[in-house]
Amino acid sequence: MFLKKEFLGNTIENYLIALGIFLALFFVIKIIKKSVLRRLKERFEASYFSKYNFLYKSINKFFVPAIYLGILYAIIEHMKLSEKTEKIVVTVYSVLITYFVVRFTVVIIKYLIERYFIQHDRESDHNRIQPLLGLVDLIIWSVGIIFLLDNFGFKVSAVVTGLGISGVAVALAAQAILGDLFSYFVLFFDKPFEVGDFINFEGQLGEIEKIGLKTTRIRALSGEQLIINNSRLTTATVHNFKRMEKRRVVLTIGVTYQTPHDKLKAIPGMVKEIITHHEPVQYDRGHFVSYGDFSLNFEFVYFILSPDMNIYLDIQQSINLELYKLFEQEGIEFAYPTQTLFVNQENNTISRNNQ
């Protein structure tokens, strides 16, 4: 009879029964999965969509395939297999189980990190830690592979010892790289700047584009991208304009020595009035501060309550133009470098007579 014929130690009837059981369980799991996902969606989608999304992906990518593999393994175990075939099946299943466990571990860690930063309103830190997640992946996958090799009978302890000795040599040879890596952790925890901040680094002005494990990338004002080692950023002085709450401005004005006293006395009040009617500006002080070589010098200090460079330049331009117009109307002259030569006429006359 056809169904009683044997193939690889099992009858065709056994293969068909095994296939039927697998297909029946496959469709049952499909129905249960849809029911469970629908309930999860109704419960979490409204307020915890990320949690629903995590559960949905976990069920689809990990739990359901794991159940299928478990059912298939149980069916195969009840069939007659040769020693070589059974060894191949065990090896394949060990690899698949390790793969799913490692992937699920990586997903859990990433999910927990994302949830932490979102719940604490620290999205900037969430963006900055992305390069570190790649290092976490590497570590978890390395541990998974070592565990798998150990199960296959390899002498992992000898390999790990060799890697440890090699690691010391590599660490000595890659001190600069490791220094940049540790500097990345300093930048991450200390947070002197973030992506999007406008900084001044050693005279270079630009916006932070990316903070990597080894280098930080800055988009300079002139358009090119600056790639700077993290270790340099942790040892240099960095001016962060993004965190500037207000900008201090010192305005120096020099007028000629021919300016009348009443005009000199009125200058601080006139300049103060021009400055204070601008917004957003906070006036601080204004004084006649010194007698210069060719000018009478006034100094005014005020704050622009915005870090924006364009706002600062617009206000400064407006104040300068209004000052020029007002001084022109009042007949007050701005000073510029001049030299006056006084000639003694008597000495000139005597000199000519002696000739």
TIGU-229797 format. One record per residue (C-alpha): residue number from 0; residue in one letter; x, y, z. Coordinates in nm, 2 decimals. Example, Ala and Ser with C-alpha at 12.3 -4.5 7.8 and 13.67 -1.06 7.14 Angstrom:
BEGIN
pos: 0 | code: A | px: 1.23 | py: -0.45 | pz: 0.78
pos: 1 | code: S | px: 1.37 | py: -0.11 | pz: 0.71
END
This chain:
BEGIN
pos: 0 | code: M | px: 0.00 | py: 0.00 | pz: 0.00
pos: 1 | code: F | px: 0.13 | py: 0.35 | pz: -0.09
pos: 2 | code: L | px: 0.08 | py: 0.51 | pz: 0.25
pos: 3 | code: K | px: 0.28 | py: 0.23 | pz: 0.42
pos: 4 | code: K | px: 0.59 | py: 0.28 | pz: 0.21
pos: 5 | code: E | px: 0.89 | py: 0.40 | pz: 0.41
pos: 6 | code: F | px: 1.11 | py: 0.69 | pz: 0.32
pos: 7 | code: L | px: 1.41 | py: 0.79 | pz: 0.54
pos: 8 | code: G | px: 1.28 | py: 0.56 | pz: 0.82
pos: 9 | code: N | px: 0.92 | py: 0.69 | pz: 0.83
pos: 10 | code: T | px: 0.61 | py: 0.59 | pz: 0.63
pos: 11 | code: I | px: 0.44 | py: 0.83 | pz: 0.40
pos: 12 | code: E | px: 0.14 | py: 0.81 | pz: 0.63
pos: 13 | code: N | px: 0.35 | py: 0.94 | pz: 0.92
pos: 14 | code: Y | px: 0.47 | py: 1.23 | pz: 0.71
pos: 15 | code: L | px: 0.11 | py: 1.32 | pz: 0.61
pos: 16 | code: I | px: -0.01 | py: 1.30 | pz: 0.97
pos: 17 | code: A | px: 0.27 | py: 1.52 | pz: 1.08
pos: 18 | code: L | px: 0.20 | py: 1.77 | pz: 0.80
pos: 19 | code: G | px: -0.17 | py: 1.77 | pz: 0.89
pos: 20 | code: I | px: -0.10 | py: 1.83 | pz: 1.26
pos: 21 | code: F | px: 0.13 | py: 2.12 | pz: 1.17
pos: 22 | code: L | px: -0.12 | py: 2.28 | pz: 0.93
pos: 23 | code: A | px: -0.40 | py: 2.25 | pz: 1.19
pos: 24 | code: L | px: -0.20 | py: 2.41 | pz: 1.46
pos: 25 | code: F | px: -0.07 | py: 2.67 | pz: 1.22
pos: 26 | code: F | px: -0.43 | py: 2.79 | pz: 1.14
pos: 27 | code: V | px: -0.53 | py: 2.77 | pz: 1.51
pos: 28 | code: I | px: -0.23 | py: 3.00 | pz: 1.60
pos: 29 | code: K | px: -0.33 | py: 3.24 | pz: 1.32
pos: 30 | code: I | px: -0.68 | py: 3.27 | pz: 1.46
pos: 31 | code: I | px: -0.55 | py: 3.32 | pz: 1.82
pos: 32 | code: K | px: -0.29 | py: 3.57 | pz: 1.71
pos: 33 | code: K | px: -0.55 | py: 3.79 | pz: 1.53
pos: 34 | code: S | px: -0.78 | py: 3.78 | pz: 1.84
pos: 35 | code: V | px: -0.49 | py: 3.87 | pz: 2.08
pos: 36 | code: L | px: -0.37 | py: 4.15 | pz: 1.86
pos: 37 | code: R | px: -0.72 | py: 4.30 | pz: 1.82
pos: 38 | code: R | px: -0.76 | py: 4.31 | pz: 2.20
pos: 39 | code: L | px: -0.41 | py: 4.46 | pz: 2.25
pos: 40 | code: K | px: -0.49 | py: 4.72 | pz: 2.00
pos: 41 | code: E | px: -0.82 | py: 4.81 | pz: 2.17
pos: 42 | code: R | px: -0.64 | py: 4.84 | pz: 2.51
pos: 43 | code: F | px: -0.32 | py: 5.02 | pz: 2.42
pos: 44 | code: E | px: -0.36 | py: 5.20 | pz: 2.10
pos: 45 | code: A | px: -0.53 | py: 5.51 | pz: 2.24
pos: 46 | code: S | px: -0.28 | py: 5.61 | pz: 2.50
pos: 47 | code: Y | px: 0.02 | py: 5.38 | pz: 2.47
pos: 48 | code: F | px: 0.06 | py: 5.32 | pz: 2.10
pos: 49 | code: S | px: 0.43 | py: 5.26 | pz: 2.13
pos: 50 | code: K | px: 0.36 | py: 4.98 | pz: 2.38
pos: 51 | code: Y | px: 0.11 | py: 4.82 | pz: 2.14
pos: 52 | code: N | px: 0.35 | py: 4.86 | pz: 1.85
pos: 53 | code: F | px: 0.62 | py: 4.68 | pz: 2.06
pos: 54 | code: L | px: 0.39 | py: 4.39 | pz: 2.15
pos: 55 | code: Y | px: 0.26 | py: 4.37 | pz: 1.79
pos: 56 | code: K | px: 0.62 | py: 4.34 | pz: 1.65
pos: 57 | code: S | px: 0.72 | py: 4.10 | pz: 1.93
pos: 58 | code: I | px: 0.43 | py: 3.86 | pz: 1.86
pos: 59 | code: N | px: 0.48 | py: 3.87 | pz: 1.48
pos: 60 | code: K | px: 0.86 | py: 3.85 | pz: 1.47
pos: 61 | code: F | px: 0.94 | py: 3.64 | pz: 1.77
pos: 62 | code: F | px: 0.67 | py: 3.46 | pz: 1.96
pos: 63 | code: V | px: 0.47 | py: 3.32 | pz: 1.66
pos: 64 | code: P | px: 0.78 | py: 3.20 | pz: 1.48
pos: 65 | code: A | px: 0.91 | py: 3.05 | pz: 1.80
pos: 66 | code: I | px: 0.58 | py: 2.86 | pz: 1.85
pos: 67 | code: Y | px: 0.60 | py: 2.73 | pz: 1.49
pos: 68 | code: L | px: 0.95 | py: 2.61 | pz: 1.54
pos: 69 | code: G | px: 0.86 | py: 2.44 | pz: 1.87
pos: 70 | code: I | px: 0.57 | py: 2.26 | pz: 1.71
pos: 71 | code: L | px: 0.78 | py: 2.15 | pz: 1.42
pos: 72 | code: Y | px: 1.06 | py: 2.03 | pz: 1.65
pos: 73 | code: A | px: 0.81 | py: 1.83 | pz: 1.86
pos: 74 | code: I | px: 0.67 | py: 1.66 | pz: 1.55
pos: 75 | code: I | px: 1.02 | py: 1.58 | pz: 1.41
pos: 76 | code: E | px: 1.12 | py: 1.44 | pz: 1.75
pos: 77 | code: H | px: 0.83 | py: 1.18 | pz: 1.73
pos: 78 | code: M | px: 0.95 | py: 1.06 | pz: 1.40
pos: 79 | code: K | px: 1.23 | py: 0.82 | pz: 1.34
pos: 80 | code: L | px: 1.55 | py: 0.99 | pz: 1.23
pos: 81 | code: S | px: 1.90 | py: 0.88 | pz: 1.17
pos: 82 | code: E | px: 2.17 | py: 0.99 | pz: 1.41
pos: 83 | code: K | px: 2.32 | py: 1.22 | pz: 1.15
pos: 84 | code: T | px: 1.99 | py: 1.37 | pz: 1.06
pos: 85 | code: E | px: 1.90 | py: 1.43 | pz: 1.42
pos: 86 | code: K | px: 2.23 | py: 1.60 | pz: 1.48
pos: 87 | code: I | px: 2.17 | py: 1.83 | pz: 1.18
pos: 88 | code: V | px: 1.82 | py: 1.91 | pz: 1.32
pos: 89 | code: V | px: 1.95 | py: 1.99 | pz: 1.67
pos: 90 | code: T | px: 2.22 | py: 2.22 | pz: 1.52
pos: 91 | code: V | px: 1.97 | py: 2.41 | pz: 1.30
pos: 92 | code: Y | px: 1.74 | py: 2.45 | pz: 1.59
pos: 93 | code: S | px: 2.02 | py: 2.57 | pz: 1.82
pos: 94 | code: V | px: 2.12 | py: 2.84 | pz: 1.56
pos: 95 | code: L | px: 1.76 | py: 2.95 | pz: 1.51
pos: 96 | code: I | px: 1.68 | py: 2.97 | pz: 1.89
pos: 97 | code: T | px: 2.00 | py: 3.17 | pz: 1.95
pos: 98 | code: Y | px: 1.91 | py: 3.40 | pz: 1.67
pos: 99 | code: F | px: 1.56 | py: 3.47 | pz: 1.80
pos: 100 | code: V | px: 1.67 | py: 3.51 | pz: 2.16
pos: 101 | code: V | px: 1.94 | py: 3.76 | pz: 2.07
pos: 102 | code: R | px: 1.71 | py: 3.96 | pz: 1.84
pos: 103 | code: F | px: 1.44 | py: 3.97 | pz: 2.10
pos: 104 | code: T | px: 1.70 | py: 4.08 | pz: 2.37
pos: 105 | code: V | px: 1.82 | py: 4.36 | pz: 2.14
pos: 106 | code: V | px: 1.46 | py: 4.47 | pz: 2.07
pos: 107 | code: I | px: 1.37 | py: 4.47 | pz: 2.45
pos: 108 | code: I | px: 1.68 | py: 4.69 | pz: 2.54
pos: 109 | code: K | px: 1.60 | py: 4.94 | pz: 2.26
pos: 110 | code: Y | px: 1.24 | py: 4.95 | pz: 2.36
pos: 111 | code: L | px: 1.32 | py: 5.02 | pz: 2.73
pos: 112 | code: I | px: 1.57 | py: 5.29 | pz: 2.63
pos: 113 | code: E | px: 1.32 | py: 5.46 | pz: 2.40
pos: 114 | code: R | px: 1.04 | py: 5.44 | pz: 2.66
pos: 115 | code: Y | px: 1.27 | py: 5.59 | pz: 2.92
pos: 116 | code: F | px: 1.36 | py: 5.89 | pz: 2.72
pos: 117 | code: I | px: 1.01 | py: 5.95 | pz: 2.58
pos: 118 | code: Q | px: 0.86 | py: 5.93 | pz: 2.93
pos: 119 | code: H | px: 1.11 | py: 6.17 | pz: 3.07
pos: 120 | code: D | px: 1.08 | py: 6.41 | pz: 2.78
pos: 121 | code: R | px: 1.45 | py: 6.37 | pz: 2.68
pos: 122 | code: E | px: 1.42 | py: 6.32 | pz: 2.31
pos: 123 | code: S | px: 1.75 | py: 6.49 | pz: 2.25
pos: 124 | code: D | px: 1.93 | py: 6.23 | pz: 2.46
pos: 125 | code: H | px: 1.73 | py: 5.96 | pz: 2.27
pos: 126 | code: N | px: 1.88 | py: 6.09 | pz: 1.95
pos: 127 | code: R | px: 2.23 | py: 6.11 | pz: 2.09
pos: 128 | code: I | px: 2.23 | py: 5.76 | pz: 2.22
pos: 129 | code: Q | px: 2.16 | py: 5.60 | pz: 1.88
pos: 130 | code: P | px: 2.53 | py: 5.54 | pz: 1.80
pos: 131 | code: L | px: 2.57 | py: 5.37 | pz: 2.13
pos: 132 | code: L | px: 2.29 | py: 5.12 | pz: 2.05
pos: 133 | code: G | px: 2.50 | py: 4.99 | pz: 1.76
pos: 134 | code: L | px: 2.77 | py: 4.90 | pz: 2.02
pos: 135 | code: V | px: 2.50 | py: 4.73 | pz: 2.24
pos: 136 | code: D | px: 2.40 | py: 4.52 | pz: 1.94
pos: 137 | code: L | px: 2.76 | py: 4.41 | pz: 1.88
pos: 138 | code: I | px: 2.80 | py: 4.31 | pz: 2.25
pos: 139 | code: I | px: 2.48 | py: 4.11 | pz: 2.26
pos: 140 | code: W | px: 2.54 | py: 3.93 | pz: 1.93
pos: 141 | code: S | px: 2.90 | py: 3.85 | pz: 2.05
pos: 142 | code: V | px: 2.77 | py: 3.70 | pz: 2.37
pos: 143 | code: G | px: 2.51 | py: 3.50 | pz: 2.17
pos: 144 | code: I | px: 2.76 | py: 3.36 | pz: 1.93
pos: 145 | code: I | px: 3.00 | py: 3.26 | pz: 2.21
pos: 146 | code: F | px: 2.71 | py: 3.08 | pz: 2.39
pos: 147 | code: L | px: 2.62 | py: 2.90 | pz: 2.07
pos: 148 | code: L | px: 2.98 | py: 2.79 | pz: 2.01
pos: 149 | code: D | px: 3.01 | py: 2.67 | pz: 2.36
pos: 150 | code: N | px: 2.70 | py: 2.45 | pz: 2.31
pos: 151 | code: F | px: 2.86 | py: 2.31 | pz: 2.00
pos: 152 | code: G | px: 3.16 | py: 2.19 | pz: 2.20
pos: 153 | code: F | px: 3.41 | py: 2.45 | pz: 2.10
pos: 154 | code: K | px: 3.67 | py: 2.55 | pz: 2.37
pos: 155 | code: V | px: 3.53 | py: 2.90 | pz: 2.42
pos: 156 | code: S | px: 3.74 | py: 2.97 | pz: 2.73
pos: 157 | code: A | px: 4.06 | py: 2.94 | pz: 2.52
pos: 158 | code: V | px: 3.92 | py: 3.17 | pz: 2.26
pos: 159 | code: V | px: 3.80 | py: 3.43 | pz: 2.52
pos: 160 | code: T | px: 4.15 | py: 3.42 | pz: 2.68
pos: 161 | code: G | px: 4.31 | py: 3.47 | pz: 2.34
pos: 162 | code: L | px: 4.07 | py: 3.76 | pz: 2.27
pos: 163 | code: G | px: 4.16 | py: 3.91 | pz: 2.61
pos: 164 | code: I | px: 4.53 | py: 3.91 | pz: 2.54
pos: 165 | code: S | px: 4.47 | py: 4.04 | pz: 2.19
pos: 166 | code: G | px: 4.23 | py: 4.30 | pz: 2.33
pos: 167 | code: V | px: 4.50 | py: 4.45 | pz: 2.55
pos: 168 | code: A | px: 4.73 | py: 4.48 | pz: 2.25
pos: 169 | code: V | px: 4.46 | py: 4.63 | pz: 2.04
pos: 170 | code: A | px: 4.37 | py: 4.87 | pz: 2.32
pos: 171 | code: L | px: 4.73 | py: 4.99 | pz: 2.34
pos: 172 | code: A | px: 4.74 | py: 5.04 | pz: 1.96
pos: 173 | code: A | px: 4.41 | py: 5.22 | pz: 1.95
pos: 174 | code: Q | px: 4.44 | py: 5.46 | pz: 2.25
pos: 175 | code: A | px: 4.33 | py: 5.75 | pz: 2.04
pos: 176 | code: I | px: 4.01 | py: 5.57 | pz: 1.93
pos: 177 | code: L | px: 3.93 | py: 5.46 | pz: 2.28
pos: 178 | code: G | px: 4.00 | py: 5.81 | pz: 2.40
pos: 179 | code: D | px: 3.74 | py: 5.94 | pz: 2.15
pos: 180 | code: L | px: 3.49 | py: 5.67 | pz: 2.27
pos: 181 | code: F | px: 3.53 | py: 5.77 | pz: 2.63
pos: 182 | code: S | px: 3.50 | py: 6.13 | pz: 2.53
pos: 183 | code: Y | px: 3.16 | py: 6.04 | pz: 2.36
pos: 184 | code: F | px: 3.04 | py: 5.92 | pz: 2.70
pos: 185 | code: V | px: 3.16 | py: 6.25 | pz: 2.86
pos: 186 | code: L | px: 2.97 | py: 6.44 | pz: 2.59
pos: 187 | code: F | px: 2.66 | py: 6.23 | pz: 2.64
pos: 188 | code: F | px: 2.64 | py: 6.25 | pz: 3.02
pos: 189 | code: D | px: 2.77 | py: 6.61 | pz: 3.06
pos: 190 | code: K | px: 2.58 | py: 6.75 | pz: 2.76
pos: 191 | code: P | px: 2.79 | py: 7.06 | pz: 2.68
pos: 192 | code: F | px: 2.60 | py: 7.08 | pz: 2.35
pos: 193 | code: E | px: 2.33 | py: 6.88 | pz: 2.16
pos: 194 | code: V | px: 2.24 | py: 6.82 | pz: 1.79
pos: 195 | code: G | px: 2.11 | py: 7.15 | pz: 1.65
pos: 196 | code: D | px: 2.31 | py: 7.38 | pz: 1.88
pos: 197 | code: F | px: 2.51 | py: 7.66 | pz: 1.73
pos: 198 | code: I | px: 2.87 | py: 7.67 | pz: 1.88
pos: 199 | code: N | px: 3.20 | py: 7.84 | pz: 1.84
pos: 200 | code: F | px: 3.49 | py: 7.59 | pz: 1.85
pos: 201 | code: E | px: 3.84 | py: 7.72 | pz: 1.82
pos: 202 | code: G | px: 3.72 | py: 8.01 | pz: 1.61
pos: 203 | code: Q | px: 3.50 | py: 7.79 | pz: 1.39
pos: 204 | code: L | px: 3.13 | py: 7.88 | pz: 1.40
pos: 205 | code: G | px: 2.87 | py: 7.61 | pz: 1.31
pos: 206 | code: E | px: 2.58 | py: 7.39 | pz: 1.40
pos: 207 | code: I | px: 2.61 | py: 7.05 | pz: 1.55
pos: 208 | code: E | px: 2.48 | py: 6.79 | pz: 1.30
pos: 209 | code: K | px: 2.58 | py: 6.46 | pz: 1.45
pos: 210 | code: I | px: 2.75 | py: 6.33 | pz: 1.77
pos: 211 | code: G | px: 2.91 | py: 5.99 | pz: 1.69
pos: 212 | code: L | px: 3.11 | py: 5.74 | pz: 1.89
pos: 213 | code: K | px: 3.44 | py: 5.88 | pz: 1.76
pos: 214 | code: T | px: 3.37 | py: 6.21 | pz: 1.59
pos: 215 | code: T | px: 3.13 | py: 6.50 | pz: 1.60
pos: 216 | code: R | px: 3.02 | py: 6.67 | pz: 1.28
pos: 217 | code: I | px: 2.96 | py: 7.04 | pz: 1.26
pos: 218 | code: R | px: 2.81 | py: 7.23 | pz: 0.97
pos: 219 | code: A | px: 3.02 | py: 7.55 | pz: 0.94
pos: 220 | code: L | px: 2.88 | py: 7.89 | pz: 0.84
pos: 221 | code: S | px: 3.07 | py: 7.88 | pz: 0.52
pos: 222 | code: G | px: 2.89 | py: 7.56 | pz: 0.42
pos: 223 | code: E | px: 3.15 | py: 7.28 | pz: 0.47
pos: 224 | code: Q | px: 3.12 | py: 7.00 | pz: 0.72
pos: 225 | code: L | px: 3.38 | py: 7.00 | pz: 1.00
pos: 226 | code: I | px: 3.46 | py: 6.65 | pz: 1.14
pos: 227 | code: I | px: 3.62 | py: 6.68 | pz: 1.49
pos: 228 | code: N | px: 3.75 | py: 6.41 | pz: 1.72
pos: 229 | code: N | px: 3.54 | py: 6.39 | pz: 2.04
pos: 230 | code: S | px: 3.86 | py: 6.41 | pz: 2.26
pos: 231 | code: R | px: 3.93 | py: 6.76 | pz: 2.12
pos: 232 | code: L | px: 3.58 | py: 6.88 | pz: 2.20
pos: 233 | code: T | px: 3.61 | py: 6.76 | pz: 2.56
pos: 234 | code: T | px: 3.95 | py: 6.94 | pz: 2.62
pos: 235 | code: A | px: 3.88 | py: 7.27 | pz: 2.43
pos: 236 | code: T | px: 3.67 | py: 7.57 | pz: 2.52
pos: 237 | code: V | px: 3.33 | py: 7.56 | pz: 2.34
pos: 238 | code: H | px: 3.10 | py: 7.86 | pz: 2.32
pos: 239 | code: N | px: 2.74 | py: 7.73 | pz: 2.30
pos: 240 | code: F | px: 2.52 | py: 8.01 | pz: 2.16
pos: 241 | code: K | px: 2.20 | py: 7.80 | pz: 2.16
pos: 242 | code: R | px: 2.19 | py: 7.82 | pz: 2.54
pos: 243 | code: M | px: 2.24 | py: 8.20 | pz: 2.55
pos: 244 | code: E | px: 1.94 | py: 8.36 | pz: 2.71
pos: 245 | code: K | px: 2.04 | py: 8.72 | pz: 2.64
pos: 246 | code: R | px: 2.32 | py: 8.89 | pz: 2.45
pos: 247 | code: R | px: 2.52 | py: 9.17 | pz: 2.61
pos: 248 | code: V | px: 2.60 | py: 9.47 | pz: 2.38
pos: 249 | code: V | px: 2.85 | py: 9.74 | pz: 2.45
pos: 250 | code: L | px: 2.80 | py: 10.05 | pz: 2.24
pos: 251 | code: T | px: 3.09 | py: 10.30 | pz: 2.23
pos: 252 | code: I | px: 3.04 | py: 10.65 | pz: 2.08
pos: 253 | code: G | px: 3.30 | py: 10.92 | pz: 2.04
pos: 254 | code: V | px: 3.21 | py: 11.29 | pz: 1.97
pos: 255 | code: T | px: 3.44 | py: 11.58 | pz: 1.89
pos: 256 | code: Y | px: 3.59 | py: 11.81 | pz: 2.16
pos: 257 | code: Q | px: 3.41 | py: 12.10 | pz: 2.00
pos: 258 | code: T | px: 3.07 | py: 11.96 | pz: 2.13
pos: 259 | code: P | px: 2.91 | py: 12.21 | pz: 2.37
pos: 260 | code: H | px: 2.86 | py: 12.11 | pz: 2.74
pos: 261 | code: D | px: 2.48 | py: 12.11 | pz: 2.72
pos: 262 | code: K | px: 2.49 | py: 11.87 | pz: 2.43
pos: 263 | code: L | px: 2.74 | py: 11.64 | pz: 2.61
pos: 264 | code: K | px: 2.51 | py: 11.63 | pz: 2.91
pos: 265 | code: A | px: 2.21 | py: 11.54 | pz: 2.70
pos: 266 | code: I | px: 2.37 | py: 11.26 | pz: 2.50
pos: 267 | code: P | px: 2.32 | py: 10.98 | pz: 2.77
pos: 268 | code: G | px: 1.95 | py: 11.05 | pz: 2.79
pos: 269 | code: M | px: 1.90 | py: 11.07 | pz: 2.41
pos: 270 | code: V | px: 2.08 | py: 10.74 | pz: 2.35
pos: 271 | code: K | px: 1.89 | py: 10.57 | pz: 2.63
pos: 272 | code: E | px: 1.56 | py: 10.68 | pz: 2.48
pos: 273 | code: I | px: 1.66 | py: 10.53 | pz: 2.14
pos: 274 | code: I | px: 1.77 | py: 10.20 | pz: 2.29
pos: 275 | code: T | px: 1.48 | py: 10.15 | pz: 2.52
pos: 276 | code: H | px: 1.21 | py: 10.18 | pz: 2.26
pos: 277 | code: H | px: 1.35 | py: 9.87 | pz: 2.08
pos: 278 | code: E | px: 1.22 | py: 9.52 | pz: 2.17
pos: 279 | code: P | px: 1.33 | py: 9.29 | pz: 2.31
pos: 280 | code: V | px: 1.60 | py: 9.51 | pz: 2.47
pos: 281 | code: Q | px: 1.69 | py: 9.56 | pz: 2.84
pos: 282 | code: Y | px: 1.88 | py: 9.89 | pz: 2.90
pos: 283 | code: D | px: 2.16 | py: 9.87 | pz: 3.16
pos: 284 | code: R | px: 2.37 | py: 10.19 | pz: 3.18
pos: 285 | code: G | px: 2.52 | py: 10.48 | pz: 2.98
pos: 286 | code: H | px: 2.80 | py: 10.72 | pz: 3.08
pos: 287 | code: F | px: 3.05 | py: 10.97 | pz: 2.96
pos: 288 | code: V | px: 3.36 | py: 10.75 | pz: 3.04
pos: 289 | code: S | px: 3.68 | py: 10.91 | pz: 2.91
pos: 290 | code: Y | px: 3.87 | py: 11.18 | pz: 2.73
pos: 291 | code: G | px: 4.03 | py: 11.02 | pz: 2.42
pos: 292 | code: D | px: 4.31 | py: 11.15 | pz: 2.20
pos: 293 | code: F | px: 4.07 | py: 11.29 | pz: 1.96
pos: 294 | code: S | px: 3.72 | py: 11.23 | pz: 2.10
pos: 295 | code: L | px: 3.50 | py: 11.24 | pz: 2.41
pos: 296 | code: N | px: 3.39 | py: 10.89 | pz: 2.47
pos: 297 | code: F | px: 3.05 | py: 10.75 | pz: 2.59
pos: 298 | code: E | px: 2.98 | py: 10.39 | pz: 2.67
pos: 299 | code: F | px: 2.64 | py: 10.23 | pz: 2.68
pos: 300 | code: V | px: 2.55 | py: 9.88 | pz: 2.78
pos: 301 | code: Y | px: 2.23 | py: 9.69 | pz: 2.71
pos: 302 | code: F | px: 2.10 | py: 9.34 | pz: 2.67
pos: 303 | code: I | px: 1.91 | py: 9.19 | pz: 2.37
pos: 304 | code: L | px: 1.68 | py: 8.93 | pz: 2.52
pos: 305 | code: S | px: 1.72 | py: 8.68 | pz: 2.24
pos: 306 | code: P | px: 2.01 | py: 8.46 | pz: 2.13
pos: 307 | code: D | px: 1.92 | py: 8.49 | pz: 1.76
pos: 308 | code: M | px: 2.20 | py: 8.66 | pz: 1.56
pos: 309 | code: N | px: 1.96 | py: 8.81 | pz: 1.31
pos: 310 | code: I | px: 1.75 | py: 8.98 | pz: 1.58
pos: 311 | code: Y | px: 2.07 | py: 9.12 | pz: 1.73
pos: 312 | code: L | px: 2.20 | py: 9.26 | pz: 1.40
pos: 313 | code: D | px: 1.86 | py: 9.41 | pz: 1.31
pos: 314 | code: I | px: 1.83 | py: 9.59 | pz: 1.65
pos: 315 | code: Q | px: 2.20 | py: 9.71 | pz: 1.63
pos: 316 | code: Q | px: 2.15 | py: 9.84 | pz: 1.28
pos: 317 | code: S | px: 1.83 | py: 10.02 | pz: 1.38
pos: 318 | code: I | px: 1.99 | py: 10.19 | pz: 1.68
pos: 319 | code: N | px: 2.29 | py: 10.30 | pz: 1.48
pos: 320 | code: L | px: 2.08 | py: 10.46 | pz: 1.21
pos: 321 | code: E | px: 1.86 | py: 10.64 | pz: 1.46
pos: 322 | code: L | px: 2.17 | py: 10.77 | pz: 1.65
pos: 323 | code: Y | px: 2.32 | py: 10.90 | pz: 1.33
pos: 324 | code: K | px: 1.99 | py: 11.08 | pz: 1.24
pos: 325 | code: L | px: 1.95 | py: 11.23 | pz: 1.59
pos: 326 | code: F | px: 2.31 | py: 11.35 | pz: 1.61
pos: 327 | code: E | px: 2.27 | py: 11.51 | pz: 1.26
pos: 328 | code: Q | px: 1.96 | py: 11.69 | pz: 1.37
pos: 329 | code: E | px: 2.13 | py: 11.81 | pz: 1.70
pos: 330 | code: G | px: 2.45 | py: 11.92 | pz: 1.53
pos: 331 | code: I | px: 2.66 | py: 11.67 | pz: 1.72
pos: 332 | code: E | px: 2.96 | py: 11.55 | pz: 1.53
pos: 333 | code: F | px: 3.11 | py: 11.20 | pz: 1.56
pos: 334 | code: A | px: 3.48 | py: 11.21 | pz: 1.62
pos: 335 | code: Y | px: 3.74 | py: 11.05 | pz: 1.39
pos: 336 | code: P | px: 4.12 | py: 11.06 | pz: 1.41
pos: 337 | code: T | px: 4.24 | py: 11.42 | pz: 1.35
pos: 338 | code: Q | px: 4.55 | py: 11.62 | pz: 1.43
pos: 339 | code: T | px: 4.55 | py: 12.00 | pz: 1.49
pos: 340 | code: L | px: 4.88 | py: 12.18 | pz: 1.43
pos: 341 | code: F | px: 4.93 | py: 12.51 | pz: 1.62
pos: 342 | code: V | px: 5.19 | py: 12.74 | pz: 1.46
pos: 343 | code: N | px: 5.37 | py: 13.02 | pz: 1.66
pos: 344 | code: Q | px: 5.36 | py: 13.32 | pz: 1.43
pos: 345 | code: E | px: 5.61 | py: 13.52 | pz: 1.63
pos: 346 | code: N | px: 5.88 | py: 13.25 | pz: 1.61
pos: 347 | code: N | px: 5.82 | py: 13.22 | pz: 1.23
pos: 348 | code: T | px: 5.87 | py: 13.60 | pz: 1.19
pos: 349 | code: I | px: 6.19 | py: 13.61 | pz: 1.39
pos: 350 | code: S | px: 6.32 | py: 13.32 | pz: 1.19
pos: 351 | code: R | px: 6.25 | py: 13.50 | pz: 0.87
pos: 352 | code: N | px: 6.41 | py: 13.82 | pz: 0.99
pos: 353 | code: N | px: 6.73 | py: 13.63 | pz: 1.09
pos: 354 | code: Q | px: 6.76 | py: 13.51 | pz: 0.74
END
